[in-house]
Amino acid sequence: DLHQLLEQTKGTGVDVYTHGEMLPAHYYPFFRKYDNLAGNYGNAWWKQIEEFEQFHGPILFTTNCIVPPRSDEVKSRIYTTGSVGYPGCEHIEADARGKKDFSKIIELAKSLPPPAQLESGSIIGGFAHNQVIELADRIVEAVKSGAIKKFFVMAGCDGRMKSREYYTEFAKKLPEDTVILTAGCAKYRYNKLDLGEINGIPRVLDAGQCNDSYSLAIIAVKLKEIFGLDDLNKLPITFNIAWYEQKAVIVLLSLLYLGVKNIHLGPTLPGFLSQNVAKVLVEQFGIATIDTVYNDINLFLNK
């Protein structure tokens, strides 16, 4: 969808912005040839309520996480395609060859004012497993020298609840010899913090979207091989996952399949877990919820 939209807006004077989980599109070398891919507008999915009011232009939803707009004005600028739809918003279907006609969106964009600027700056990303494995020698050297003491997998979902500020504070309070591995919209809680780097390795390595949590599992398996270990749990990696919906639970099940233990889930354990299932997860896999930032960091660093 993004490729077709960029092709159709090329040379029209219309800029294209991403939002939320589409941020990783900017990390693909393929899209660098499009100077009409102007940037990422805003933050995680739940902030669209305020951010879309300030965006002013048309909005194309290609996947889930649509939040019912508060005004008819914003709703009039929303289009959907693919698996997502919303009552009263025009849905764009592909033709028999898979092509989608975005001309209505483009013409509407030409008639509307430009977005209000929310912020400026840049974010480093694109650290899926292939890229991280290319850095493997530097990472191993940093671990062996003690420059990197621990990795924290903080993938998962973001949400509007105040309790999720925990993840921002957790990232801020981590020692400077630690690295965060992330994927999914949970990253918006800390990906704009200036956490620096270790020997040229950014302290936040963003693999991409929720589905790219697969890359984090591949990275862990590869590091296990490189260090000659027989168990993922012997790696200097702690899992502190933020969950919100089913995709994050699927990621959890994948980690359990790989034998990962002592995963912390937050802000709370999923409410749909039966008492018996929760008991198995706690007793056999060491699943736990989060505590305070101070207590959790002390716990994780002393394991």
Wavefront OBJ file of the C-alpha trace (Angstrom):
o trace
v 0.000 0.000 0.000
v 2.744 2.457 0.936
v 4.683 1.663 -2.232
v 1.650 2.306 -4.422
v 0.801 5.508 -2.562
v 4.362 6.815 -2.947
v 4.346 5.999 -6.653
v 1.027 7.769 -7.178
v 2.022 10.881 -5.195
v 5.458 11.163 -6.830
v 5.804 14.545 -8.523
v 2.409 15.804 -7.315
v 3.705 17.989 -4.483
v 1.930 15.787 -1.937
v 4.047 14.488 0.943
v 3.402 11.145 2.617
v 3.855 10.618 6.357
v 3.697 7.425 8.386
v 2.139 7.033 11.824
v 2.429 4.515 14.639
v 3.503 1.051 13.534
v 4.406 2.302 10.047
v 7.526 4.013 11.428
v 9.807 1.081 10.373
v 9.026 1.819 6.709
v 11.666 4.552 6.918
v 14.341 1.952 7.667
v 13.912 0.066 4.384
v 16.548 1.073 1.795
v 13.956 0.536 -0.950
v 11.954 3.586 0.139
v 14.910 5.978 0.254
v 14.393 6.852 -3.407
v 11.086 8.547 -2.555
v 11.692 12.115 -1.433
v 7.916 12.423 -0.990
v 8.151 10.081 2.033
v 8.480 13.071 4.335
v 8.695 11.549 7.811
v 6.818 9.925 10.665
v 4.037 12.014 12.180
v 3.353 11.566 15.852
v 3.590 8.605 18.138
v 1.864 5.350 19.079
v -1.594 4.378 17.837
v -3.559 5.674 20.826
v -2.389 9.256 20.332
v -4.093 9.464 16.932
v -7.143 11.076 18.574
v -5.223 14.317 19.140
v -2.567 13.974 16.450
v -4.936 13.424 13.521
v -6.757 16.640 14.404
v -3.464 18.496 13.930
v -2.404 16.550 10.854
v -5.082 18.247 8.682
v -4.535 15.907 5.710
v -6.216 12.662 4.601
v -5.422 9.498 6.562
v -5.159 6.018 5.045
v -5.555 3.093 7.446
v -3.995 -0.126 6.179
v -4.236 -2.272 9.309
v -5.693 -2.376 12.811
v -5.484 0.108 15.713
v -8.030 2.561 14.323
v -9.565 4.642 17.118
v -13.074 6.085 16.541
v -12.522 9.767 15.669
v -14.055 12.384 17.938
v -15.160 14.706 15.143
v -16.886 14.380 11.783
v -14.153 16.584 10.308
v -11.445 14.010 11.079
v -13.733 11.158 10.014
v -14.255 12.843 6.629
v -10.497 12.583 6.014
v -10.203 8.868 6.863
v -9.899 6.197 4.180
v -9.366 2.482 4.751
v -7.953 -0.384 2.720
v -7.032 -4.034 3.141
v -8.263 -5.698 6.323
v -9.403 -2.529 8.094
v -12.648 -0.610 7.721
v -14.744 1.919 9.607
v -18.433 2.874 9.212
v -18.881 5.975 7.075
v -15.300 5.973 5.748
v -14.516 5.141 2.131
v -12.810 1.778 1.626
v -10.383 1.403 -1.278
v -10.270 -2.031 -2.885
v -7.588 -3.420 -5.172
v -8.405 -4.318 -8.757
v -7.819 -7.763 -10.261
v -4.099 -6.994 -10.622
v -3.731 -5.816 -7.034
v -3.521 -2.124 -7.933
v -5.257 0.451 -5.759
v -6.410 3.852 -6.958
v -5.514 6.487 -4.358
v -6.410 9.466 -6.574
v -9.243 10.616 -4.276
v -6.859 10.764 -1.325
v -4.267 12.669 -3.366
v -6.774 15.235 -4.623
v -8.110 15.767 -1.105
v -4.551 16.265 0.187
v -3.984 19.029 -2.368
v -6.993 20.938 -1.043
v -6.120 20.759 2.653
v -3.596 22.724 4.762
v -0.247 21.147 5.708
v 0.202 19.336 9.030
v 0.986 21.264 12.191
v 4.512 20.445 13.340
v 4.479 18.277 16.458
v 8.225 17.781 16.878
v 11.471 17.520 14.938
v 14.513 15.276 14.993
v 15.516 11.805 13.888
v 15.335 8.254 15.234
v 17.751 5.393 14.557
v 16.123 2.053 13.726
v 16.095 -0.880 11.363
v 17.773 -3.402 13.665
v 16.046 -6.580 12.552
v 17.996 -9.822 12.912
v 20.025 -9.525 9.690
v 21.352 -6.099 10.671
v 22.086 -7.092 14.273
v 23.840 -10.282 13.171
v 26.093 -8.092 11.001
v 27.035 -6.317 14.241
v 27.570 -9.636 16.040
v 31.360 -9.312 16.317
v 31.085 -5.857 17.890
v 28.305 -6.994 20.216
v 30.234 -10.077 21.362
v 33.349 -7.975 21.927
v 31.326 -5.436 23.936
v 29.820 -8.204 26.088
v 33.152 -9.944 26.683
v 34.862 -6.658 27.577
v 32.076 -5.738 29.980
v 31.015 -2.672 27.980
v 27.576 -4.291 27.629
v 26.453 -6.019 30.810
v 22.884 -6.886 29.891
v 20.230 -6.738 27.167
v 16.615 -5.912 27.969
v 13.914 -7.055 25.555
v 11.172 -4.443 25.935
v 9.026 -5.294 22.931
v 5.248 -5.245 22.824
v 2.371 -2.799 22.854
v 1.698 0.707 24.053
v -1.559 2.060 25.443
v -3.063 5.143 27.029
v -3.025 3.953 30.653
v -0.851 6.007 32.990
v 0.691 2.793 34.341
v 2.588 2.446 31.045
v 4.777 5.386 32.017
v 6.645 2.664 33.907
v 8.428 1.716 30.660
v 9.680 5.254 30.052
v 11.052 5.492 33.571
v 12.500 1.983 33.348
v 14.433 2.902 30.185
v 15.675 6.142 31.752
v 16.888 4.408 34.903
v 18.717 1.512 33.218
v 22.511 1.641 33.673
v 24.502 2.963 30.719
v 26.070 -0.468 30.133
v 22.724 -1.981 29.083
v 21.011 -2.216 25.679
v 17.271 -2.296 24.923
v 15.977 -4.618 22.182
v 12.505 -3.570 21.069
v 9.755 -4.056 18.497
v 6.137 -2.941 18.319
v 4.614 0.322 19.479
v 5.961 -0.128 23.027
v 9.093 1.579 21.680
v 7.339 4.948 21.632
v 7.708 5.033 25.410
v 11.486 5.474 25.073
v 12.667 5.629 21.437
v 12.943 9.422 21.537
v 15.030 9.491 24.703
v 18.708 10.333 24.312
v 20.104 7.092 25.721
v 23.359 7.234 23.766
v 25.377 4.288 22.487
v 28.003 1.758 23.538
v 31.057 1.459 21.284
v 28.987 2.704 18.351
v 26.040 0.411 19.143
v 22.825 2.370 19.893
v 21.377 1.579 23.306
v 17.932 1.129 21.721
v 17.893 -1.427 18.900
v 14.489 -1.276 17.213
v 13.628 -4.368 15.149
v 10.393 -2.849 13.800
v 6.718 -3.743 14.115
v 5.047 -6.210 16.511
v 5.495 -8.990 13.966
v 9.221 -8.231 13.919
v 9.480 -9.606 17.450
v 10.448 -12.691 15.455
v 13.759 -10.928 14.845
v 14.356 -10.556 18.579
v 13.924 -14.314 19.006
v 16.337 -14.967 16.122
v 18.868 -12.571 17.680
v 18.661 -14.413 21.009
v 19.076 -17.813 19.337
v 22.050 -16.535 17.318
v 23.736 -15.066 20.396
v 23.265 -18.394 22.167
v 25.130 -20.086 19.298
v 27.898 -17.471 19.216
v 28.535 -17.743 22.959
v 28.384 -21.546 22.804
v 25.561 -21.830 25.330
v 23.068 -24.676 25.619
v 20.213 -22.594 27.048
v 18.759 -19.207 26.070
v 18.267 -18.441 29.750
v 22.047 -18.340 30.255
v 22.339 -15.274 28.016
v 22.617 -11.819 29.630
v 19.079 -11.040 28.403
v 16.032 -10.069 30.460
v 12.510 -9.981 29.016
v 10.301 -7.149 30.271
v 7.371 -7.204 27.843
v 4.496 -4.722 27.554
v 1.331 -6.417 26.345
v -2.033 -5.025 25.205
v -3.700 -7.459 22.833
v -3.508 -10.838 21.150
v -0.408 -10.265 19.022
v 1.705 -9.663 22.111
v 0.329 -12.853 23.669
v 1.355 -14.769 20.524
v 4.867 -13.350 20.943
v 4.811 -14.579 24.548
v 3.787 -18.080 23.455
v 6.659 -18.120 20.943
v 9.147 -17.220 23.672
v 7.745 -19.939 25.918
v 8.118 -22.436 23.059
v 11.802 -21.472 22.831
v 12.147 -22.212 26.542
v 12.563 -18.629 27.760
v 11.791 -18.312 31.463
v 11.279 -15.527 34.006
v 9.543 -13.192 31.547
v 7.916 -10.159 33.133
v 4.637 -8.913 31.635
v 3.058 -5.569 32.297
v 1.436 -3.422 33.279
v -0.670 -6.404 34.486
v -1.018 -10.069 33.621
v -3.661 -10.762 30.935
v -7.077 -10.849 32.591
v -8.308 -13.667 30.346
v -5.858 -16.176 31.829
v -7.689 -18.797 33.843
v -6.430 -19.546 37.332
v -5.051 -22.926 36.230
v -3.231 -21.529 33.166
v -1.769 -18.680 35.218
v -0.550 -21.205 37.783
v 1.261 -23.231 35.096
v 2.877 -20.108 33.612
v 4.077 -18.954 37.019
v 5.265 -22.326 38.329
v 6.821 -23.767 35.157
v 7.993 -20.634 33.335
v 8.462 -18.070 36.097
v 6.072 -15.573 34.481
v 5.640 -12.489 36.657
v 4.183 -9.018 36.438
v 6.054 -5.770 36.970
v 6.743 -4.044 40.286
v 8.222 -0.570 40.740
v 10.975 0.555 38.377
v 13.483 0.621 41.241
v 12.620 -2.877 42.481
v 12.562 -4.408 39.008
v 15.912 -2.978 37.935
v 17.503 -4.233 41.145
v 15.929 -7.649 40.592
v 16.996 -7.927 36.946
v 20.553 -6.692 37.446
v 21.189 -9.075 40.320
v 19.969 -12.219 38.553
l 1 2 3 4 5 6 7 8 9 10 11 12 13 14 15 16 17 18 19 20 21 22 23 24 25 26 27 28 29 30 31 32 33 34 35 36 37 38 39 40 41 42 43 44 45 46 47 48 49 50 51 52 53 54 55 56 57 58 59 60 61 62 63 64 65 66 67 68 69 70 71 72 73 74 75 76 77 78 79 80 81 82 83 84 85 86 87 88 89 90 91 92 93 94 95 96 97 98 99 100 101 102 103 104 105 106 107 108 109 110 111 112 113 114 115 116 117 118 119 120 121 122 123 124 125 126 127 128 129 130 131 132 133 134 135 136 137 138 139 140 141 142 143 144 145 146 147 148 149 150 151 152 153 154 155 156 157 158 159 160 161 162 163 164 165 166 167 168 169 170 171 172 173 174 175 176 177 178 179 180 181 182 183 184 185 186 187 188 189 190 191 192 193 194 195 196 197 198 199 200 201 202 203 204 205 206 207 208 209 210 211 212 213 214 215 216 217 218 219 220 221 222 223 224 225 226 227 228 229 230 231 232 233 234 235 236 237 238 239 240 241 242 243 244 245 246 247 248 249 250 251 252 253 254 255 256 257 258 259 260 261 262 263 264 265 266 267 268 269 270 271 272 273 274 275 276 277 278 279 280 281 282 283 284 285 286 287 288 289 290 291 292 293 294 295 296 297 298 299 300 301 302 303
